[in-house]
Amino acid sequence: MSQSHHEKVRINDLHAYYGESHILHGVDLKVMEGELVTLLGRNGSGRSTTLKAIMNLVGKRTGQIVINGNETIGMASHRIAHLGVGYCPEERGIFASLNVEENLMLPPNVRSDGMSIEEIYEMFPNLEERRTSQGTRLSGGEQQMLALARILRTGANILLLDEITEGLAPVINEKLAEVLMKLKERGLTILLVEQNFRFAAPIADRHYVMEHGHIVEEIRADELEAKTELLNSYLGV
């Protein structure tokens, strides 16, 4: 089997709960190495919870989650990160009191193959320009780039990205799309929760549509045009 056919993430019958609330009702999905796959759906459909559940950041989860060939349903979050999974939550999680370069020096080396500071600056020229600026002084777009850069420093090769374009200007989103394409070229695997379909459509290989904690549709990039109406009906566009 060639490298490109490796399954990086496989989820079977995933259920997730917060306290008494049953949020995910049997999610099945898989992401192959080097693929960029989006989770689309209305707010509350369970997309962000799916990412949190993969990282074991929910109250309780059942089912099967195989990452890089490892069954992770019983694993703690930090062990899952060590399998090469980088999670970028909506909160971004950068250290506001530290400058850009200090933020980049901080992340734990989860694996030995993290991107060097030089490679990061090549990919994010804005960050190099702002390298001595404090986290609090950065624009929303720069903060988002820094959050992504910190994950790349750890050597993660599976990225779980939650709403990275939210509230950002179109010109910044174009830049983020370019970065995601470069990461894909490097063989990284990306699962993206995205509200902004115009951002997701040109860069994704496949889309899963979620509704009420289920996946209701899987659409390949080459089927998008044919299934536009269907998609609009799910997303309420």
C-alpha positions in Angstrom: 0.0 0.0 0.0 1.4 3.4 -0.9 1.9 6.1 1.7 -1.1 8.1 0.5 -3.5 5.3 1.2 -2.8 5.2 4.9 -5.7 5.9 7.2 -4.8 8.6 9.7 -8.1 8.8 11.6 -10.9 6.3 11.7 -14.0 6.8 13.8 -16.7 4.2 14.3 -20.0 4.7 16.1 -18.7 7.5 18.2 -21.0 8.8 21.0 -20.1 11.7 23.1 -21.7 13.2 26.2 -21.3 16.4 28.3 -22.9 15.5 31.7 -26.4 14.3 30.9 -26.4 15.7 27.3 -25.9 13.1 24.6 -24.3 15.2 21.8 -22.8 12.7 19.2 -25.0 9.8 18.2 -22.9 7.3 16.4 -20.4 9.3 14.2 -18.5 7.4 11.5 -15.8 9.0 9.5 -12.3 8.5 8.2 -9.5 10.8 7.0 -6.6 9.5 4.9 -3.1 10.7 5.0 -2.6 14.1 3.3 -6.3 14.7 3.0 -8.1 17.9 4.0 -11.6 17.0 5.1 -14.2 19.5 6.4 -17.1 19.0 8.9 -19.9 21.2 7.7 -23.3 21.8 9.4 -25.3 24.3 11.3 -24.3 25.4 14.8 -25.1 22.8 17.4 -24.8 19.9 14.9 -21.9 18.4 16.8 -18.9 19.4 14.6 -16.8 21.0 17.4 -17.7 18.2 19.8 -16.4 15.7 17.2 -12.9 17.4 17.4 -13.1 17.6 21.2 -14.1 13.9 21.4 -11.2 12.9 19.2 -8.9 14.6 21.8 -10.9 13.1 24.7 -12.0 16.5 25.9 -15.6 15.6 26.4 -17.4 14.2 29.5 -17.6 10.7 28.2 -17.1 9.0 24.9 -17.8 5.5 23.5 -17.1 3.8 20.2 -13.8 3.4 18.3 -11.3 6.1 17.4 -8.2 4.8 15.7 -5.4 7.4 15.2 -2.3 6.3 13.2 -3.3 2.7 13.8 -3.7 3.2 17.6 -7.1 2.6 19.4 -7.4 5.8 21.5 -10.8 5.5 23.2 -9.3 4.8 26.6 -6.4 7.3 26.2 -5.7 10.5 28.0 -5.5 13.7 25.9 -1.8 14.2 26.3 -1.2 10.7 25.0 -3.4 11.4 22.0 -1.3 14.5 21.3 1.8 12.4 21.4 0.4 10.3 18.5 0.9 13.4 16.4 -2.5 15.2 16.8 -2.6 18.9 17.0 -5.9 20.6 18.1 -6.6 24.2 17.5 -9.7 25.2 19.5 -11.8 28.3 18.9 -10.1 29.9 21.9 -6.7 29.8 20.0 -4.7 29.2 23.3 -1.8 31.5 22.8 0.0 33.2 25.8 -1.1 36.8 25.7 1.7 38.0 28.0 4.4 36.5 25.8 5.7 37.8 22.5 5.5 35.8 19.2 8.9 34.2 19.4 8.4 33.2 23.1 5.1 31.6 22.2 6.9 29.6 19.5 9.6 28.5 21.9 7.1 27.2 24.4 5.2 24.3 23.0 6.3 20.9 24.2 8.1 18.9 21.7 5.5 16.2 21.2 7.5 14.6 18.4 11.0 15.2 17.2 10.0 16.4 13.7 8.4 19.8 14.6 8.9 22.7 12.2 11.8 24.9 12.9 11.3 28.6 13.8 12.9 29.4 10.4 10.4 27.3 8.6 7.5 28.8 10.5 8.6 32.3 9.6 8.9 31.3 6.0 5.3 30.1 6.1 4.0 33.0 8.2 6.0 36.1 7.2 3.6 38.3 9.3 4.8 36.5 12.4 8.4 37.1 11.6 7.6 40.9 11.3 5.8 40.8 14.6 8.2 38.4 16.4 8.8 40.8 19.4 5.1 41.8 19.7 3.1 40.6 22.6 0.2 38.2 22.1 -2.2 40.9 23.2 -0.9 43.3 20.6 -1.5 41.0 17.6 -4.5 41.2 15.3 -7.1 38.4 15.3 -5.5 37.0 12.1 -2.0 37.1 13.6 -3.2 35.4 16.7 -4.8 32.6 14.6 -1.6 32.2 12.6 0.4 32.0 15.9 -1.9 29.3 17.3 -1.5 27.3 14.1 2.3 27.9 14.1 2.6 26.6 17.7 0.9 23.4 16.7 3.3 22.9 13.8 6.2 23.4 16.1 5.1 20.3 18.1 5.5 18.1 15.1 1.8 17.2 14.9 0.9 15.7 11.5 -2.8 15.5 12.0 -4.5 18.9 12.6 -7.9 19.3 14.1 -8.9 22.9 13.3 -12.0 24.5 14.8 -13.4 27.6 13.0 -10.0 29.1 12.2 -11.5 31.8 9.9 -14.1 33.0 12.3 -14.3 36.8 12.5 -11.3 37.3 10.3 -11.0 39.5 7.2 -11.2 37.8 3.8 -7.6 38.7 3.0 -6.4 36.9 6.1 -8.5 33.9 5.2 -6.9 33.7 1.8 -3.5 33.6 3.5 -4.8 30.8 5.9 -6.1 28.8 2.9 -2.6 29.1 1.3 -1.0 27.8 4.4 -3.4 24.9 4.7 -2.6 24.0 1.0 1.2 24.1 1.8 0.7 21.9 4.8 -1.3 19.4 2.7 1.6 19.4 0.2 3.9 18.5 3.1 1.7 15.4 3.7 -0.2 16.7 6.8 -3.7 15.5 7.4 -6.3 18.1 8.3 -9.8 17.9 9.7 -11.5 21.3 9.6 -14.6 22.5 11.3 -15.7 25.5 9.1 -18.7 27.7 8.9 -17.2 29.6 5.9 -18.0 27.4 3.0 -16.3 29.7 0.5 -13.1 29.2 2.4 -13.5 25.4 2.7 -14.8 24.5 -0.8 -11.7 25.2 -2.9 -9.2 23.5 -0.5 -11.1 20.4 0.8 -10.9 16.9 -0.7 -14.1 15.8 1.0 -16.9 17.3 3.1 -18.9 15.5 5.8 -22.2 17.2 6.6 -23.4 16.9 10.2 -26.9 17.3 11.7 -28.0 16.5 15.3 -24.8 14.6 16.1 -24.8 12.4 13.0 -23.1 12.5 9.7 -25.8 12.8 7.2 -23.9 13.2 3.9 -20.4 12.8 2.5 -19.5 14.9 -0.5 -16.3 14.6 -2.5 -14.8 17.7 -4.0 -15.8 16.5 -7.5 -19.5 16.1 -6.5 -19.8 19.6 -5.0 -21.4 21.2 -8.0 -24.0 18.4 -8.5 -24.9 18.5 -4.8 -25.0 22.3 -4.2 -28.8 22.4 -3.6 -28.6 19.4 -1.2 -25.8 21.1 0.7 -27.7 24.4 0.9 -30.7 22.7 2.3 -28.5 21.1 5.1 -26.6 24.3 5.8 -29.6 26.6 5.5 -27.7 29.0 3.3 
